[in-house]
Amino acid sequence: MIQTIPIEKFLDTFNGYDLIIDARSPREFGESHIPNAKNFYALNDEEHHEVGSVYKQKTPFEARVLGASYVCGNAARHIHDIYPSFTPNSKIAIYCARGGMRSSSLGIILSSIGYPIDRVIGGYKAYRTYITRSLDAPPAVNFITLSGNTGCGKSDLLQELENVIDLEKMANHYGSVFGDVNGEQPTQKEFQNRLAHALFGLNPDQGAFIEAESKRIGKISLPGALYKQMEKGFRIEITAPIEQRIERIMRMYDTMDEPFFSARMERISPYISRDDRASAMAAFDNRELDRVAEILLTRYYDKVYKITLKPDMTLCNDDLLKTVESLKALQSEQKI
């Protein structure tokens, strides 16, 4: 059986699906997709382009004939990946770009062999409209905003807490000039999708933890409504001993190679003295990474970090578990 459902119903029951199928091409899927979706494409990139060209240059009927032949071949391969992992008792949703031929054709094939299928009306376009509108509104939660100098363990704290929005994890970026050490960031659309679903999952009856960020994390821009809500949050300044901060920086950037380091040092050259820059470069060449971290923290990060908003309280994070317990107590007391 196949039924069509509106985007609102799909999102209301989102966590109940065993499989969400993105029937778009791999390129479309790679740019951005609904979280947890799997790319069982109706047409691959080359086929999608070819069918589109036939539609424009010949006739819609010829395009449909060509597309149907490709869909059947792809569906035959996908079925062996879908079964036996998913059975007729599985709850399955499917979408394509606009809820049209690709999700319909693949959905009908799966439905005909016994899979119950929910096809999303309007497809990914309807989903993106819903997501962007939701991000335009202020989050329905009060934030507990963690601020503080680099290396004080704000990200470590977020990993130990509940009801959390981890912006840097979603953006795959540490929020500094060296922040893209772990590779490419997601697209803006992909980040928005991840963020929206994280916000959907928050408990509005208690404060939500978030790390203070600028309006941009690398190439990613934060929604204005979220940024304002973050700035208004109960603000906690996190501090830590320099030795622990150095250790954290070494752990965060242990995969950094020489070309990456040199390029990033060139970017910060206007903000660090020539002697400090030379010392950091020499220490990196000698693999004295603790010295590199110390120079960057004390001669660069701490100097450029500016407290724009006065914190409501300060916590020294010299003991992670104790700091976590203090934050949990604050959260439960709703001092926001």
C-alpha positions as CSV (number, residue, x, y, z in Angstrom):
1,M,0.0,0.0,0.0
2,I,1.2,3.5,-0.8
3,Q,-0.3,6.6,0.7
4,T,0.6,10.3,0.3
5,I,1.1,12.4,3.5
6,P,1.7,16.1,4.0
7,I,5.1,17.3,5.3
8,E,3.5,18.1,8.7
9,K,2.4,14.6,9.3
10,F,5.7,13.2,8.1
11,L,7.6,15.3,10.6
12,D,5.2,14.6,13.4
13,T,5.8,10.9,13.0
14,F,9.5,11.3,11.9
15,N,11.1,9.2,14.7
16,G,8.7,6.3,14.1
17,Y,10.1,5.5,10.6
18,D,12.4,2.5,10.2
19,L,13.5,3.8,6.8
20,I,13.3,7.1,5.1
21,I,14.1,6.8,1.3
22,D,15.5,9.8,-0.6
23,A,14.8,8.9,-4.2
24,R,16.7,11.9,-5.7
25,S,20.1,11.5,-7.4
26,P,23.3,11.0,-5.4
27,R,24.4,14.6,-6.2
28,E,21.2,16.1,-4.9
29,F,21.4,13.8,-1.8
30,G,25.0,14.8,-1.2
31,E,24.2,18.5,-1.2
32,S,21.6,18.1,1.5
33,H,19.0,15.7,2.7
34,I,16.6,14.9,5.5
35,P,18.5,13.5,8.5
36,N,18.6,9.7,8.7
37,A,17.5,9.3,5.1
38,K,19.1,6.7,2.8
39,N,19.7,7.4,-0.8
40,F,17.9,4.7,-2.8
41,Y,17.8,6.8,-6.0
42,A,15.3,6.4,-8.8
43,L,17.8,7.8,-11.2
44,N,21.5,8.3,-10.8
45,D,23.3,11.6,-11.7
46,E,23.9,10.7,-15.3
47,E,20.4,9.2,-15.8
48,H,18.7,12.2,-14.2
49,H,20.6,14.6,-16.5
50,E,19.8,12.4,-19.6
51,V,16.1,12.1,-18.8
52,G,15.9,15.8,-18.2
53,S,17.5,16.5,-21.6
54,V,15.1,14.2,-23.4
55,Y,12.2,15.9,-21.7
56,K,13.3,19.3,-23.0
57,Q,14.7,18.3,-26.4
58,K,12.2,15.6,-27.4
59,T,8.9,14.8,-25.7
60,P,7.8,14.2,-22.1
61,F,6.5,10.7,-23.2
62,E,10.0,9.6,-24.4
63,A,11.5,11.0,-21.2
64,R,9.1,8.9,-19.2
65,V,9.9,5.8,-21.2
66,L,13.6,6.3,-20.7
67,G,13.1,7.1,-17.0
68,A,11.0,4.1,-16.3
69,S,13.6,1.7,-17.8
70,Y,16.2,3.3,-15.5
71,V,14.0,3.2,-12.4
72,C,13.2,-0.5,-12.9
73,G,16.9,-1.4,-13.1
74,N,17.8,0.7,-10.1
75,A,14.9,-0.6,-8.1
76,A,16.0,-4.2,-8.8
77,R,19.4,-3.4,-7.2
78,H,17.9,-1.4,-4.3
79,I,15.5,-4.2,-3.3
80,H,18.5,-6.4,-2.4
81,D,19.8,-3.7,-0.1
82,I,16.4,-3.0,1.4
83,Y,15.4,-6.6,2.1
84,P,16.0,-8.4,4.5
85,S,17.1,-5.4,6.6
86,F,13.5,-4.1,6.2
87,T,10.3,-6.2,6.1
88,P,6.7,-5.5,5.3
89,N,6.3,-4.7,9.0
90,S,8.8,-1.8,8.7
91,K,7.5,1.8,8.6
92,I,8.9,3.4,5.4
93,A,8.6,6.9,4.0
94,I,9.9,8.1,0.6
95,Y,10.4,11.5,-1.0
96,C,12.0,13.1,-4.1
97,A,12.6,16.7,-5.2
98,R,8.9,17.7,-5.4
99,G,7.0,14.6,-4.5
100,G,6.7,13.7,-8.2
101,M,7.6,10.9,-10.6
102,R,10.7,9.6,-8.9
103,S,9.3,8.9,-5.5
104,S,6.0,7.8,-7.0
105,S,7.6,5.3,-9.4
106,L,10.0,3.8,-6.9
107,G,7.3,3.8,-4.2
108,I,4.9,1.9,-6.4
109,I,7.4,-0.8,-7.0
110,L,8.2,-1.2,-3.3
111,S,4.5,-1.1,-2.5
112,S,3.6,-3.7,-5.1
113,I,5.9,-6.3,-3.4
114,G,4.3,-5.7,0.0
115,Y,6.0,-2.7,1.6
116,P,3.7,0.0,3.2
117,I,5.0,3.3,1.9
118,D,4.3,6.9,3.0
119,R,5.1,9.3,0.1
120,V,5.7,12.9,1.2
121,I,3.6,15.4,-0.7
122,G,5.8,18.1,-2.1
123,G,9.0,16.2,-1.4
124,Y,12.2,17.8,-0.4
125,K,11.0,21.2,-1.5
126,A,8.1,21.1,0.9
127,Y,10.5,19.9,3.6
128,R,12.9,22.8,3.0
129,T,10.1,25.3,3.1
130,Y,9.0,23.9,6.5
131,I,12.5,23.9,7.9
132,T,13.4,27.5,6.8
133,R,10.1,28.8,8.3
134,S,10.7,27.0,11.5
135,L,14.2,28.5,11.8
136,D,12.8,32.0,11.2
137,A,10.9,31.8,14.5
138,P,12.7,32.0,17.9
139,P,13.3,28.6,19.4
140,A,10.7,27.7,22.0
141,V,13.2,27.1,24.7
142,N,15.4,29.1,27.1
143,F,19.1,28.8,26.5
144,I,21.9,28.3,29.0
145,T,24.8,29.8,27.0
146,L,28.3,28.7,27.7
147,S,31.0,31.2,26.8
148,G,34.7,31.4,27.6
149,N,38.2,31.3,26.1
150,T,39.3,28.7,23.7
151,G,40.3,25.4,25.3
152,C,38.2,25.7,28.4
153,G,36.2,22.6,27.6
154,K,32.8,24.0,26.5
155,S,32.5,21.3,23.8
156,D,33.5,18.6,26.2
157,L,30.8,19.8,28.6
158,L,28.1,19.7,25.9
159,Q,29.0,16.0,25.2
160,E,28.2,15.2,28.9
161,L,25.0,17.2,29.2
162,E,21.4,16.6,28.0
163,N,19.1,19.0,26.1
164,V,21.9,20.4,24.1
165,I,22.4,22.2,20.8
166,D,26.0,21.5,19.6
167,L,26.5,24.0,16.8
168,E,30.2,23.3,16.2
169,K,29.5,19.5,15.8
170,M,26.7,20.2,13.4
171,A,28.9,22.6,11.4
172,N,32.0,20.3,11.6
173,H,34.0,23.4,12.6
174,Y,35.6,24.6,15.9
175,G,34.6,28.2,15.2
176,S,38.1,29.5,14.8
177,V,40.6,30.1,12.0
178,F,41.9,26.6,12.7
179,G,38.4,25.2,13.1
180,D,38.1,23.3,9.8
181,V,40.8,20.8,10.8
182,N,38.4,17.9,10.6
183,G,37.6,18.5,6.9
184,E,34.7,19.9,4.8
185,Q,31.7,21.6,6.4
186,P,28.2,20.6,5.4
187,T,26.3,22.9,3.0
188,Q,24.2,25.7,4.6
189,K,21.0,23.7,3.8
190,E,22.4,20.5,5.4
191,F,23.4,22.5,8.5
192,Q,19.9,24.0,8.7
193,N,18.4,20.6,8.4
194,R,20.5,19.2,11.3
195,L,19.9,22.3,13.4
196,A,16.1,22.2,12.9
197,H,15.8,18.6,13.9
198,A,18.0,19.2,17.0
199,L,15.7,22.0,18.0
200,F,12.6,19.8,17.4
201,G,14.1,17.3,19.8
202,L,14.6,19.8,22.7
203,N,12.6,19.6,25.9
204,P,11.0,23.0,26.2
205,D,10.3,22.5,29.9
206,Q,13.9,22.9,30.9
207,G,16.8,25.0,29.8
208,A,18.9,24.0,26.8
209,F,22.7,24.2,26.7
210,I,24.4,25.9,23.8
211,E,27.9,27.3,23.2
212,A,28.2,31.0,22.5
213,E,29.2,31.5,18.9
214,S,29.6,34.3,16.5
215,K,27.1,34.7,13.7
216,R,29.2,32.5,11.4
217,I,30.9,29.2,12.1
218,G,33.4,28.9,9.3
219,K,31.3,29.2,6.1
220,I,28.0,28.5,8.0
221,S,25.7,31.3,9.0
222,L,23.5,30.9,12.1
223,P,19.7,31.8,11.8
224,G,19.1,35.3,13.2
225,A,16.3,34.1,15.5
226,L,18.5,31.4,17.1
227,Y,21.5,33.9,17.4
228,K,19.3,36.4,19.3
229,Q,17.9,33.7,21.6
230,M,21.4,32.5,22.3
231,E,22.6,36.0,23.1
232,K,19.7,36.4,25.5
233,G,20.4,33.1,27.3
234,F,21.5,32.7,30.9
235,R,25.3,33.2,30.3
236,I,27.9,31.2,32.0
237,E,31.6,32.0,31.6
238,I,33.7,28.8,31.6
239,T,37.3,29.1,32.7
240,A,40.1,26.5,33.0
241,P,43.8,26.3,34.0
242,I,46.2,26.9,31.1
243,E,47.7,23.4,31.4
244,Q,44.3,21.8,30.8
245,R,43.5,24.2,27.9
246,I,46.8,23.3,26.2
247,E,46.0,19.6,26.6
248,R,42.6,20.1,25.0
249,I,44.0,22.1,22.1
250,M,46.5,19.4,21.4
251,R,43.8,16.8,21.4
252,M,41.5,18.8,19.1
253,Y,44.2,19.6,16.5
254,D,46.3,16.4,16.6
255,T,45.5,15.7,12.9
256,M,46.8,19.0,11.7
257,D,49.6,18.8,9.1
258,E,52.2,21.3,8.1
259,P,50.4,22.8,5.0
260,F,47.2,23.3,7.0
261,F,49.1,24.8,9.9
262,S,51.2,27.2,7.7
263,A,48.1,28.4,5.8
264,R,46.2,29.1,9.0
265,M,49.2,30.9,10.6
266,E,49.4,33.1,7.5
267,R,45.7,34.1,8.0
268,I,46.3,35.2,11.6
269,S,49.6,37.0,10.9
270,P,48.0,40.5,11.3
271,Y,46.8,39.5,14.8
272,I,50.0,38.0,16.2
273,S,53.5,39.4,16.6
274,R,56.2,38.4,14.2
275,D,58.3,36.8,17.0
276,D,55.4,34.8,18.3
277,R,54.5,33.6,14.9
278,A,58.1,32.5,14.2
279,S,58.2,30.8,17.6
280,A,55.0,28.9,16.9
281,M,56.2,27.8,13.4
282,A,59.6,26.6,14.8
283,A,57.8,24.7,17.6
284,F,55.5,23.0,15.1
285,D,58.5,22.0,12.9
286,N,60.1,20.4,16.1
287,R,56.8,18.7,17.0
288,E,56.7,20.6,20.3
289,L,52.9,20.8,20.0
290,D,52.4,21.8,23.7
291,R,54.5,24.9,23.0
292,V,52.5,25.6,19.8
293,A,49.3,25.4,21.8
294,E,50.5,27.6,24.5
295,I,51.7,30.3,22.1
296,L,48.4,30.2,20.2
297,L,46.3,30.4,23.3
298,T,48.2,33.1,25.2
299,R,49.4,35.2,22.2
300,Y,46.5,34.9,19.9
301,Y,43.2,33.4,21.1
302,D,43.1,35.1,24.5
303,K,44.0,38.5,22.9
304,V,41.3,38.4,20.2
305,Y,38.6,36.9,22.4
306,K,36.4,39.7,23.6
307,I,33.6,39.4,26.2
308,T,30.8,41.3,24.5
309,L,28.1,40.4,27.1
310,K,28.6,40.2,30.9
311,P,28.2,36.7,32.2
312,D,25.6,35.9,34.7
313,M,28.0,33.5,36.5
314,T,31.4,32.0,36.1
315,L,32.5,28.3,36.5
316,C,36.0,27.0,36.6
317,N,36.2,23.8,34.6
318,D,39.2,22.3,36.3
319,D,37.2,19.2,37.0
320,L,34.9,18.2,34.2
321,L,32.6,15.9,36.2
322,K,32.1,18.5,38.9
323,T,31.4,21.2,36.3
324,V,28.8,18.9,34.6
325,E,27.1,18.3,38.0
326,S,27.0,22.1,38.7
327,L,25.4,22.7,35.2
328,K,22.9,19.9,35.7
329,A,21.9,21.4,39.0
330,L,21.4,24.8,37.5
331,Q,19.4,23.3,34.7
332,S,17.1,21.5,37.1
333,E,16.6,24.6,39.2
334,Q,15.5,26.5,36.1
335,K,17.6,29.6,37.1
336,I,17.0,31.2,33.8
